[in-house]
Amino acid sequence: MSILIDKNTKVIVQGFTGKEGTFHSQSCLEYGTQILGGVTPFKGGQTHLNLPVFDTVEQAINATKADTSLVFVPSAFAKDAIIEAADAGIKLAVVITEHVPVLDMLHAKAYAIKKGMRIIGPNCPGIISSNECKLGIMPSSVFKRSQTNIGIISKSGTLTYEGANEIIKAGFGISTAVGIGGDAVIGMAYEELLELFEKDEDTKAILLIGEIGGYLEVKACKMIKEKISKPIVAFIAGNSAPKGRKMGHAGAIINGIEGSAEYKMKALRKAGVLVVDTPTDIGAKFKEIIKI
């Protein structure tokens, strides 16, 4: 099993014929993802990667019956792309696009919630359910399934891959890995995803990767303590970052004590989470608490 996506997920790609859309769509297809077509305005009727191209999301859904969209459009058009997907009935939009303006994302997220569409991202590596479906830019070879599988929720793309690799080296597998993105405004965050992993029978434990800035990790602590029974290992990046300086991600800036790595680590430990100091400790920590 997995969460959000699996081998039966039907996908369209917005920004299908662009350089990034083409490269990563091909990789997703090679992984086995059911991409059924794509959307690029004014290119409807053409064929790309041996799949049909449509002018609008509505046309694509009518033809393919897809329920999920992978978004590679330029940042200036991301808001319109998300709104168009929600209007057309898409249930999950995975937005890879970087540098989406904050106000645009606030508007798009509110509209998506109103329409009942979930968003992963933006500025994220996407989501992958091992051996079933990949939506995004994650390196396929890192993610494998085994008899004992762990779910991953991460703000950082690179640390997602590193965490997954440590899990695999320790003898475990990955059920689903979700890169939620490092922007100040994102779609799905820790709480909603933790709830899905809690219900997933194939996920035996959870890896939570956070970073400085914002309050999402701290906000999730109450729910973890009250509703999550599965063991959680966490790593918070940026422990030595100076206050007031943005560190890579738009949301990775310490504006108050609650945004610091130290505060988040203490809050997570208080909620019963096993916090490691470095990513290389992740595999060993899971081996301490789970028998393969």
Backbone torsions as a table, in degrees:
resi	resn	phi	psi	omega
1	MET	NA	177.4	-177.8
2	SER	-165.0	-178.5	175.4
3	ILE	-119.2	146.7	172.4
4	LEU	69.5	-46.6	-180.0
5	ILE	-134.5	152.8	175.1
6	ASP	-154.3	-168.4	-175.5
7	LYS	-65.3	-16.5	-179.5
8	ASN	-95.2	-2.3	-179.2
9	THR	-65.4	129.3	-179.2
10	LYS	-103.3	124.4	-166.4
11	VAL	-123.0	142.4	163.4
12	ILE	-118.5	159.0	-179.2
13	VAL	-119.0	122.2	174.4
14	GLN	-90.7	126.3	-170.0
15	GLY	86.4	33.1	-170.2
16	PHE	-62.6	-41.1	-171.6
17	THR	-91.5	-3.9	177.3
18	GLY	-70.4	170.8	-177.1
19	LYS	-59.3	-51.6	-179.2
20	GLU	-67.5	-43.8	179.8
21	GLY	-59.7	-41.3	179.9
22	THR	-65.5	-51.7	-176.4
23	PHE	-59.3	-49.5	-174.4
24	HIS	-79.2	-28.5	173.8
25	SER	-63.0	-41.2	178.1
26	GLN	-61.1	-42.6	178.6
27	SER	-63.5	-41.7	178.6
28	CYS	-64.8	-40.6	177.4
29	LEU	-61.7	-42.2	179.6
30	GLU	-64.6	-27.4	178.4
31	TYR	-76.0	-16.8	-179.7
32	GLY	111.1	2.2	179.5
33	THR	-63.2	136.9	179.2
34	GLN	-82.9	74.3	171.0
35	ILE	-82.9	122.0	-173.0
36	LEU	-104.3	-7.8	-179.6
37	GLY	165.7	-177.8	-179.2
38	GLY	-146.3	171.7	-177.5
39	VAL	-125.2	123.3	169.3
40	THR	-142.9	113.5	-178.4
41	PRO	-53.1	139.1	177.5
42	PHE	73.0	6.4	175.4
43	LYS	-118.1	10.9	178.9
44	GLY	-56.2	140.4	-179.3
45	GLY	96.2	-14.8	177.7
46	GLN	-83.2	171.1	175.3
47	THR	-119.2	136.8	-179.6
48	HIS	-141.0	130.8	-174.3
49	LEU	53.0	35.2	-179.3
50	ASN	63.9	23.2	179.0
51	LEU	-126.6	155.6	-177.7
52	PRO	-74.0	145.9	175.3
53	VAL	-109.7	137.6	-178.4
54	PHE	-122.0	157.6	179.0
55	ASP	-78.9	-30.7	-176.1
56	THR	-134.7	159.4	176.3
57	VAL	-65.1	-38.9	179.1
58	GLU	-58.7	-44.4	178.0
59	GLN	-62.4	-41.3	-178.7
60	ALA	-64.1	-42.4	179.9
61	ILE	-67.6	-42.1	179.2
62	ASN	-59.6	-35.2	-177.1
63	ALA	-85.6	-33.4	-172.0
64	THR	-109.2	-18.4	-174.8
65	LYS	64.1	26.6	178.8
66	ALA	-68.4	153.4	179.2
67	ASP	-124.4	-0.5	-175.6
68	THR	-134.9	142.3	179.0
69	SER	-124.9	137.8	174.1
70	LEU	-107.0	121.6	-168.1
71	VAL	-109.6	119.2	177.9
72	PHE	-122.7	22.0	-176.3
73	VAL	-73.9	156.6	175.5
74	PRO	-58.0	154.4	-173.1
75	SER	-58.3	-34.8	-178.5
76	ALA	-65.0	-21.5	-177.3
77	PHE	-109.8	4.1	-175.5
78	ALA	-63.4	-42.9	179.8
79	LYS	-58.1	-49.0	-179.4
80	ASP	-63.5	-37.4	-179.9
81	ALA	-65.4	-41.6	179.1
82	ILE	-66.0	-44.4	179.7
83	ILE	-64.0	-41.3	178.9
84	GLU	-62.7	-42.0	178.6
85	ALA	-62.2	-44.3	179.5
86	ALA	-63.4	-42.8	179.3
87	ASP	-61.9	-34.9	-175.3
88	ALA	-81.6	-8.9	176.9
89	GLY	103.1	9.3	175.2
90	ILE	-62.0	138.9	-177.6
91	LYS	-96.4	-25.6	179.5
92	LEU	-142.3	123.6	175.6
93	ALA	-113.3	123.7	178.7
94	VAL	-104.3	107.2	-170.0
95	VAL	-102.7	106.2	-178.6
96	ILE	-82.9	-25.8	-173.3
97	THR	-47.6	134.5	174.6
98	GLU	-94.6	163.5	171.7
99	HIS	61.9	32.9	174.3
100	VAL	-72.7	126.2	180.0
101	PRO	-56.7	141.8	-175.5
102	VAL	-57.4	-46.7	-179.0
103	LEU	-64.7	-35.9	176.5
104	ASP	-61.8	-43.2	-178.0
105	MET	-71.0	-36.8	175.6
106	LEU	-58.7	-45.3	-179.7
107	HIS	-65.3	-46.7	-177.8
108	ALA	-64.9	-40.4	-179.7
109	LYS	-64.7	-44.7	178.9
110	ALA	-60.6	-40.5	-179.6
111	TYR	-67.7	-41.1	179.2
112	ALA	-63.1	-41.6	177.6
113	ILE	-60.4	-43.4	179.0
114	LYS	-59.6	-36.6	-177.3
115	LYS	-90.4	-3.6	178.4
116	GLY	79.6	25.0	178.9
117	MET	-103.7	131.4	175.2
118	ARG	-83.9	147.9	177.4
119	ILE	-125.4	134.2	166.9
120	ILE	-110.3	128.3	-177.2
121	GLY	102.3	-164.1	7.9
122	PRO	-83.5	-170.0	-179.8
123	ASN	52.1	54.9	-176.4
124	CYS	-140.0	163.8	177.3
125	PRO	-83.1	-9.7	178.0
126	GLY	104.0	-149.3	-176.6
127	ILE	-142.6	144.0	177.7
128	ILE	-140.7	131.8	169.8
129	SER	-106.0	114.9	-168.3
130	SER	-54.0	132.5	177.1
131	ASN	64.8	11.8	-178.3
132	GLU	-127.7	-52.7	-172.4
133	CYS	-158.9	136.0	175.6
134	LYS	-127.0	129.4	176.4
135	LEU	-127.8	96.8	-180.0
136	GLY	142.3	-149.9	-170.0
137	ILE	-117.3	15.1	-178.5
138	MET	-69.0	142.1	177.1
139	PRO	-70.4	115.4	-171.3
140	SER	-58.1	-37.0	-171.9
141	SER	-66.0	-20.7	-177.0
142	VAL	-75.7	-28.1	-169.6
143	PHE	-101.3	116.4	-178.2
144	LYS	-134.6	159.1	-180.0
145	ARG	-108.4	151.1	176.5
146	SER	-142.7	-166.7	178.2
147	GLN	-71.5	-28.1	179.2
148	THR	-122.0	111.3	-171.9
149	ASN	-113.8	147.0	-177.2
150	ILE	-120.7	138.7	176.8
151	GLY	-93.0	148.0	-177.6
152	ILE	-124.5	133.6	171.3
153	ILE	-125.7	124.0	-172.3
154	SER	-144.6	141.3	171.5
155	LYS	-79.2	-27.6	-172.4
156	SER	-105.3	131.7	176.8
157	GLY	-66.0	-53.6	-177.4
158	THR	-60.6	-41.6	179.7
159	LEU	-70.8	-24.2	173.2
160	THR	-61.5	-46.8	-178.9
161	TYR	-67.4	-40.1	-179.6
162	GLU	-66.5	-42.7	178.0
163	GLY	-63.0	-42.1	178.1
164	ALA	-61.9	-41.8	-179.9
165	ASN	-63.6	-39.6	178.0
166	GLU	-65.6	-37.0	178.1
167	ILE	-65.0	-44.3	-180.0
168	ILE	-64.9	-43.3	179.9
169	LYS	-62.2	-28.0	-179.9
170	ALA	-82.2	-3.2	176.1
171	GLY	100.4	3.9	178.6
172	PHE	-99.0	176.5	175.3
173	GLY	-122.4	177.2	179.0
174	ILE	-113.4	126.3	175.2
175	SER	-78.5	-69.2	175.1
176	THR	-137.9	140.5	174.4
177	ALA	-118.9	129.9	-178.2
178	VAL	-121.9	122.5	172.5
179	GLY	-95.6	108.9	-171.8
180	ILE	-81.3	-14.9	178.7
181	GLY	96.1	154.0	-175.2
182	GLY	-107.3	13.4	178.9
183	ASP	-77.1	165.8	179.5
184	ALA	-67.6	-31.5	178.4
185	VAL	-122.0	118.3	179.5
186	ILE	-130.0	172.2	177.6
187	GLY	-79.9	-110.2	-179.4
188	MET	-66.2	136.9	179.5
189	ALA	-121.8	-163.8	-171.2
190	TYR	-59.9	-46.3	-171.4
191	GLU	-61.1	-48.7	-178.3
192	GLU	-64.8	-38.7	-179.9
193	LEU	-73.4	-37.3	175.8
194	LEU	-59.2	-40.6	178.9
195	GLU	-62.5	-41.0	178.8
196	LEU	-66.5	-42.2	178.2
197	PHE	-66.2	-36.1	178.0
198	GLU	-59.4	-35.5	-177.8
199	LYS	-85.7	-14.5	-176.1
200	ASP	-81.4	117.3	-175.9
201	GLU	-66.1	-25.3	-177.3
202	ASP	-81.3	-17.3	-178.8
203	THR	-92.6	115.6	-176.1
204	LYS	-93.8	-22.1	179.5
205	ALA	-157.9	172.9	-173.5
206	ILE	-134.1	137.6	171.0
207	LEU	-105.8	125.0	178.8
208	LEU	-113.2	118.4	178.6
209	ILE	-113.0	119.3	-179.9
210	GLY	-121.1	-172.7	178.0
211	GLU	-157.9	172.5	178.7
212	ILE	-61.2	158.1	176.9
213	GLY	92.8	141.2	178.2
214	GLY	73.0	-174.9	-173.9
215	TYR	-130.7	11.7	-172.6
216	LEU	-61.6	-42.6	-178.8
217	GLU	-65.4	-43.9	179.6
218	VAL	-66.8	-40.3	179.7
219	LYS	-60.8	-32.8	-178.0
220	ALA	-76.6	-14.5	-173.2
221	CYS	-62.2	-40.7	-179.6
222	LYS	-61.0	-44.2	179.9
223	MET	-66.8	-41.1	178.8
224	ILE	-58.1	-45.8	-177.7
225	LYS	-65.3	-37.0	-172.8
226	GLU	-93.4	-28.6	-168.4
227	LYS	-126.2	-14.2	-176.0
228	ILE	-102.2	119.4	-178.9
229	SER	-96.6	-20.4	-177.8
230	LYS	-77.0	147.3	179.4
231	PRO	-65.5	142.5	179.5
232	ILE	-125.6	130.2	170.7
233	VAL	-108.8	138.4	-177.2
234	ALA	-132.3	148.7	170.3
235	PHE	-132.7	131.4	178.7
236	ILE	-113.0	118.4	-178.4
237	ALA	-84.8	147.6	174.0
238	GLY	101.5	24.6	-175.8
239	ASN	-63.5	-26.9	-179.4
240	SER	-104.5	11.2	-178.1
241	ALA	-70.9	138.3	177.9
242	PRO	-72.7	145.9	180.0
243	LYS	-67.1	143.3	174.5
244	GLY	82.7	2.5	179.9
245	ARG	-117.4	129.3	-179.9
246	LYS	-72.2	134.1	-176.3
247	MET	-116.0	80.3	173.7
248	GLY	85.7	-67.6	-179.1
249	HIS	-85.6	150.7	-179.4
250	ALA	-61.4	-30.5	-179.1
251	GLY	-91.8	-3.6	-174.7
252	ALA	-91.5	69.6	176.6
253	ILE	-140.5	131.5	-176.8
254	ILE	-84.1	110.9	178.8
255	ASN	-103.3	-10.8	180.0
256	GLY	-162.0	172.5	-175.7
257	ILE	-61.3	-32.2	-178.3
258	GLU	-68.7	-17.0	179.1
259	GLY	-89.1	-3.2	-178.0
260	SER	-79.9	154.7	179.2
261	ALA	-63.4	-41.2	-178.9
262	GLU	-59.5	-44.7	-179.3
263	TYR	-64.7	-43.3	-178.9
264	LYS	-64.7	-40.8	179.4
265	MET	-63.2	-41.2	178.1
266	LYS	-65.0	-42.5	-179.9
267	ALA	-63.9	-40.9	179.9
268	LEU	-67.5	-41.8	178.3
269	ARG	-62.7	-38.9	178.7
270	LYS	-63.6	-29.3	179.7
271	ALA	-84.3	-0.8	177.5
272	GLY	97.5	8.8	179.4
273	VAL	-83.3	142.4	177.5
274	LEU	-90.1	108.0	-174.5
275	VAL	-98.7	128.8	177.8
276	VAL	-103.8	155.7	-175.7
277	ASP	-86.8	-26.0	179.6
278	THR	-139.2	154.2	178.8
279	PRO	-60.3	-29.2	-178.7
280	THR	-68.2	-12.6	178.0
281	ASP	-88.7	-6.1	-172.9
282	ILE	-62.2	-51.6	-178.3
283	GLY	-59.8	-45.3	-179.3
284	ALA	-62.5	-37.7	-179.7
285	LYS	-66.3	-40.5	177.2
286	PHE	-66.2	-35.5	178.5
287	LYS	-65.7	-28.3	177.6
288	GLU	-67.9	-32.8	-170.2
289	ILE	-108.8	-11.4	-177.9
290	ILE	-129.8	133.7	174.7
291	LYS	-93.7	126.0	-179.1
292	ILE	-74.3	NA	NA
